[in-house]
Structures are given as C-alpha cells and as structure tokens.
Amino acid sequence: MEIAHDSHSLDYRSPFGAVKSGDSVELKLRLTTDRQMKAAYIVINRDREAEKLEKMSKISAEGIEEVYGYELYTSNFRGLVWYYFEVHTDEGVYYYGNSNDGLGGVGSMYIHSPKSYQITVYSPDGTVPCWYREGVIYQIFPDRFYNGNPGGKVNRPNRDMLLRADWSEDPSYIKDESGRVVYYDYFGGNLLGVIEKLDYLEDLGVSIIYLNPIFEASSNHKYDTGDYMKIDKMFGDEEKFKTLCEKARERGIYIVLDGVFSHTGSDSIYFNKYGNYNSTGAYQSKDSKYYSWYRFKTHPDEYESWWGIDVLPNVEEENSSYKEFILGDGGVIEKWTKLGAKGWRLDVADELPDSFIKSLRKKLKEVDEDSVLIGEVWEDSSNKISYGERREYLLGEELDSTMNYPFRDNFERYIMGEINSYEVHRNIMSLYENYPKEYFYSAMNLIGTHDSERAIYAFGRVPDPNHMTEAERKEFRMTPESRKDAIDHLKMASLVQMTFPGVPSIYYGDEVGVEGYADPHNRRTYPWGREDEELLSWYKKVIAIRKSHSVFRWGDFKSIPVNRHVYGYMRKNSSLGLVLLNRCERSQQVELDLSEYGIERLKDLIEEKEYSLEDGVLKIEICPRGRLVLLNEKQAHA
C-alpha cells in the first residue's frame, strides 16, 4: 500500500496555503494498492469544533492506482482547519497525515492517528497598508542612538541615574547582591537626536522608524511604563515627538511606537509603589481608581507581575477602566496616533488577550485606517499557543504583521552550517503555507533586536556566552579575522532580508557592525565617526536593490533548494529575480532550467555581471560564500 498527499502541490491541494473564509479547498489522496478497498476518509477538525470523519469520492482509477477527492467548504469559519486521512481495506485501517516534523508537504503513513495538516482560514477584509509592506524598518533604542542637544547636554529628569560621561563606554547594570538592578546607566540619546539623523536614515534607505518605548519610566529601556501620557524627559517632550513625526514624514519616513500594555512599572502613576507620583496608586490603597487594573493576591505586596519581576506588575487588560484608558476617546492609542505615530508594535503580544488586541486594532484603524499593528511573536504566528489557548494573530481582525523570528533563526542556522538548504526550504514553505499571503509579505524580517545578540555575533563564530562571566562578555571583541568572517555571513543574511518576501528590519548599528552579546551589550551606542564604512556601503547597496526593483518587494515567491549547500528563491512579476546563496567554503556548480520563463539573459545586481542562458538553462558557478541577485536584464530597472 502506497499513499500520497502533498500539501505544497496543487495536484493534491488547491489552492495552495491559507484561504479566505468562504472559499473551498480541493483535497486529493492518491493510492497505489492491490488490497481490497472499502473506502477512503478525511478526518477534519476545525478549531473549537468536534472532529468529523468524511467519506472521500473516488475520482479516477487505473490499474492499482486510485485517486480520491474531497471539497472542503470553509463557509463563514475563521481559524485553523486540521485534516488527515484514513484508508479502510479488508486488512485494516491505514493512516496518512503530515510529516513527522509537522512542516507540511509530502506526508507520512502512520499505524495510529497521525499528525494533521493545517489550513489557515482568514477574513478577506484584512489588508496591510502598502507603505508598510514595501518599507524598510530601522529599530532605534532611543538612549543609545544620538544626543541631538547642543554640546551634547543631557536631559535629566528628577530621578537617581548613572550618566555615562563617554558615549563609547560599554553599557552595564548596577546590581545589588541579589542581582536586582539598583541603577540604570544612561548615555543621553533623545528624540532630537533622531531628528538630527533623519538625513542619515533617508540616505540609508529607511522608510519606517520603530522606536523602543519613549514614555516616561524609571529604567533606561522604558518597558516599565510610568506614565503613558508623557514622553520621558530624557528623550524630550510632546512637541519634540510631533516635530519628529512631521520631519520624518517630509522624507517619506513613518514612526512606529512600542506599546507595552501587558504590564506597567511599579514606579508609575498607576501603581506608585514608591510614592514618587502625586497620585494614589493601586499599591497604596484599594480605593485607588487604578486598583482594579492589577492582580493582587494579598494587597499590597503580593501581586502578579511579568515573569515574576516585581517592578513590572501585570495589568488586567480586559478591565473596563484600563481598557477605556488605553483604547477610549482621548486614550493612549488615540492621543499618540493623532500626534503622528503611524503604527504600534505590541510588546509580548502573546500575553495580551485576543479580544484586547482586536479592540486595539479596531480603535487604531478608526483613528487612522492606514496605520499598522505589529506583534512581538517568536514562533509561527499562525498556530501559536499561549497559556493553553490558540492565538488568533493573522485571521484579519488582529495584527497586520508579526516579528519574524523564524526567518532569523532559519537563515542563521543555514548560513552557519547547522542545517542544509533542503531544511531551509521546508521551514520556509511551512510558513508560506500557514500564513495568509498578505501576512507572509508583511512579516517583520529581522536579524538583530534589543532582545537578541548583535547581528555580527549571530553570524560570527564567537564563544558561547553561557560559558563566560559577565565581565568576559563585556570585554570580548572579535579579532579582525573573525570579524571579516562574520561580515561575510552578515552580508548574505542582509541580502536575503532585502530580497525576501516581508518587511526588512535593521537594528540600529547592525549596519555598521556594532558588536555585543545579549542585553545589555546589544544596546551599545551607535558609533558615530567610527562606523564600518564598507559594511554600511553594502547595506545601502542591498536596500537600494529592494527599493529600485519592485519584484523584490511584492513579486511572487518560489523556494528553490538547489543542493545541500546552495539555497535559492525566485521572485516574479513583470520581472524575474533569482537569488542564489552558497554558504559553503567551496565553489558550487549550479544548473537551473528556466525555459518556461522565456528569458535569455540575467544580470547580477551585485557584481554587474551578465549571464546568458543556453536553451533556457542557467549554468553558473557560485564562488565560496557566494551570493547572487540575478534579474531579467530586459526588466532590470522596472
């Protein structure tokens, strides 16, 4: 008995991938057997519904080969549909389902109930604004980017703080014996500094600035919000924010804010644990108007906090008072969006209720229908489970985009030799299959962030930080040889960022080779005047390729694993783009049949070299660690 189903092939599942609610999906199963058949069934399980066993219809039979079909109607359903197959014969029941790794495509036979295939069914109303989907993001940690004040004067709020005298010093935390942070260090970066460097960002090719939190807070990272209605004095004020949005918009650059709504700071106008605010906080009294926002076990000292960190008390997002404050008329979302913010990135989105995210998106679109909502999600966003519940991020009423950590992990592992190109292909195709196309093309494709090691370390052969002391992590620097090796890898990764479906995101300073392990070392200051100019030029070049050729922004996508070492993908609209990567230390011979596309020549946009095809076949040698961006020459400037 041989059973076949391939969810990536239109011969077995049509249409490919996610489908709009109301559409139908044609599913087929191919059998090769000399056993006496009774029937073929498909087992369907919609989220939140009981499992159903449906009989399949025989479509064709020739010799010992039979094909069965079933048309799956989605009706008004939104969510995930899971399916696998049962084949009943005189000798027993055979099962066929998703592959063992759960990544879709060709499946496997099982002797028991198998892993199911996934179909994402989404609302046809969910569309992502073009300015975002075709943009380039630049993430800024405000304190570490640039101080725009005359003479480098630092805006100093009324709080205890450790001010670094030298912009190029290494950041660190001042902790007590228990490891608790008692002083945060500050370097003086501010909103005026971002304004002063808008020309730099425009020249780089950036069209979106994502700012880490800028609201009043007692830490340097500002994820412990003290007052959602005020810009932290370290960074400026409301007028500076408005000016930034206006001047950025003049350059075609949009501002996205970081929204931290699952918790506040304990040192806040709302909780006020230390009495630093002129208000009655929830910690101080059960009569506080903010008391119902928080989850107290025993008032005042036992309360739920984010990951047990008591300076970050969790809020009850569905509390009517809190929800009105964030989402109501004149609330947080409305105020800052009207002042110029074009979108929000939701911190720890998987700790926010789906209903809260939906309400936030609804409010945001009412204020500005062309705005975006991005979620921090570290896994496949289509089937994420958090706190025992399936999350609804990409069904059309929730997020416009999610942070694409799977993209980062996949290409890091491939470039660093941990997985081969066939595994890259399977991982990519799983996301491509599970995400509605709109969201696959709007995923925030990142390499470095404030929560991960610097990009040059991710793609460098650096010591394992888990086997180093904090002092060793702080002092470590790459040798010139290891740095050159890492930059070669980083160039390959950044090239993928700029030519792959999705929205590329650059963490400030990665484009000039800033080094550092995870927090706090990944939050070093931007090295103005000490940039790696050669790497910066590379970033400008690959960003320009993306911006100059629409095929790399919204062209159709096809994944091509050439051999174990060479991975490629095709982009297609009126042009044909082909990206080929060789992560190997040896040259690789590649031969690809492109005759169906009717092209005769391809031009490499990196080296400005032309390649002729013989009868539609591309024969090419890719040098060690080679990277090619090939474009149909006739359409090279479309």
C-alpha positions, 0 to 999 in steps of 0.5 A, a space after each residue: 500500500 502506497 499513499 500520497 498527499 502533498 500539501 505544497 502541490 496543487 495536484 493534491 491541494 488547491 489552492 495552495 496555503 491559507 484561504 479566505 473564509 468562504 472559499 473551498 479547498 480541493 483535497 486529493 489522496 492518491 493510492 497505489 494498492 492491490 488490497 481490497 478497498 472499502 473506502 477512503 476518509 478525511 478526518 477534519 477538525 476545525 478549531 473549537 469544533 468536534 472532529 468529523 470523519 468524511 467519506 472521500 469520492 473516488 475520482 479516477 482509477 487505473 490499474 492499482 492506482 486510485 485517486 480520491 477527492 474531497 471539497 472542503 467548504 470553509 463557509 463563514 469559519 475563521 481559524 485553523 482547519 486540521 485534516 488527515 486521512 484514513 484508508 479502510 481495506 479488508 486488512 485494516 485501517 491505514 493512516 496518512 497525515 503530515 510529516 513527522 516534523 509537522 512542516 507540511 508537504 509530502 506526508 507520512 503513513 502512520 499505524 495510529 492517528 497521525 499528525 494533521 495538516 493545517 489550513 489557515 482560514 482568514 477574513 478577506 477584509 484584512 489588508 496591510 497598508 502598502 507603505 508598510 509592506 514595501 518599507 524598510 524598518 530601522 529599530 532605534 533604542 532611543 538612549 543609545 542612538 544620538 544626543 541631538 542637544 547642543 554640546 551634547 547636554 543631557 536631559 535629566 529628569 528628577 530621578 537617581 541615574 548613572 550618566 555615562 560621561 563617554 558615549 563609547 563606554 560599554 553599557 552595564 547594570 548596577 546590581 545589588 547582591 541579589 542581582 536586582 538592578 539598583 541603577 540604570 546607566 544612561 548615555 543621553 540619546 533623545 528624540 532630537 537626536 533622531 531628528 538630527 539623523 533623519 538625513 542619515 536614515 533617508 540616505 540609508 534607505 529607511 522608510 519606517 522608524 520603530 522606536 523602543 518605548 519613549 514614555 516616561 519610566 524609571 529604567 533606561 529601556 522604558 518597558 516599565 511604563 510610568 506614565 503613558 501620557 508623557 514622553 520621558 524627559 530624557 528623550 524630550 517632550 510632546 512637541 519634540 515627538 510631533 516635530 519628529 513625526 512631521 520631519 520624518 514624514 517630509 522624507 517619506 519616513 513613518 514612526 512606529 511606537 512600542 506599546 507595552 500594555 501587558 504590564 506597567 512599572 511599579 514606579 508609575 502613576 498607576 501603581 506608585 509603589 514608591 510614592 514618587 507620583 502625586 497620585 494614589 496608586 493601586 499599591 497604596 490603597 484599594 480605593 485607588 481608581 487604578 486598583 482594579 487594573 492589577 492582580 493582587 493576591 494579598 494587597 499590597 505586596 503580593 501581586 502578579 507581575 511579568 515573569 515574576 519581576 516585581 517592578 513590572 506588575 501585570 495589568 488586567 487588560 480586559 478591565 473596563 477602566 484600563 481598557 477605556 484608558 488605553 483604547 477610549 476617546 482621548 486614550 493612549 492609542 488615540 492621543 499618540 496616533 493623532 500626534 503622528 505615530 503611524 503604527 504600534 508594535 505590541 510588546 509580548 503580544 502573546 500575553 495580551 488577550 485576543 479580544 484586547 488586541 482586536 479592540 486595539 486594532 479596531 480603535 487604531 484603524 478608526 483613528 487612522 485606517 492606514 496605520 499598522 499593528 505589529 506583534 512581538 511573536 517568536 514562533 509561527 504566528 499562525 498556530 501559536 499557543 499561549 497559556 493553553 489557548 490558540 492565538 488568533 494573530 493573522 485571521 484579519 481582525 488582529 495584527 497586520 504583521 508579526 516579528 519574524 523570528 523564524 526567518 532569523 533563526 532559519 537563515 542563521 542556522 543555514 548560513 552557519 552550517 547547522 542545517 542544509 538548504 533542503 531544511 531551509 526550504 521546508 521551514 520556509 514553505 511551512 510558513 508560506 503555507 500557514 500564513 495568509 499571503 498578505 501576512 507572509 509579505 508583511 512579516 517583520 524580517 529581522 536579524 538583530 533586536 534589543 532582545 537578541 545578540 548583535 547581528 555580527 555575533 549571530 553570524 560570527 563564530 564567537 564563544 558561547 556566552 553561557 560559558 563566560 562571566 559577565 565581565 568576559 562578555 563585556 570585554 570580548 571583541 572579535 579579532 579582525 579575522 573573525 570579524 571579516 568572517 562574520 561580515 561575510 555571513 552578515 552580508 548574505 543574511 542582509 541580502 536575503 532580508 532585502 530580497 525576501 518576501 516581508 518587511 526588512 528590519 535593521 537594528 540600529 548599528 547592525 549596519 555598521 557592525 556594532 558588536 555585543 552579546 545579549 542585553 545589555 551589550 546589544 544596546 551599545 551606542 551607535 558609533 558615530 565617526 567610527 562606523 564600518 564604512 564598507 559594511 554600511 556601503 553594502 547595506 545601502 547597496 542591498 536596500 537600494 536593490 529592494 527599493 529600485 526593483 519592485 519584484 523584490 518587494 511584492 513579486 511572487 515567491 518560489 523556494 528553490 533548494 538547489 543542493 545541500 549547500 546552495 539555497 535559492 528563491 525566485 521572485 516574479 512579476 513583470 520581472 524575474 529575480 533569482 537569488 542564489 546563496 552558497 554558504 559553503 567554503 567551496 565553489 558550487 556548480 549550479 544548473 537551473 532550467 528556466 525555459 518556461 520563463 522565456 528569458 535569455 539573459 540575467 544580470 547580477 545586481 551585485 557584481 554587474 555581471 551578465 549571464 546568458 542562458 543556453 536553451 533556457 538553462 542557467 549554468 553558473 558557478 557560485 564562488 565560496 560564500 557566494 551570493 547572487 541577485 540575478 534579474 531579467 536584464 530586459 526588466 532590470 530597472 522596472 
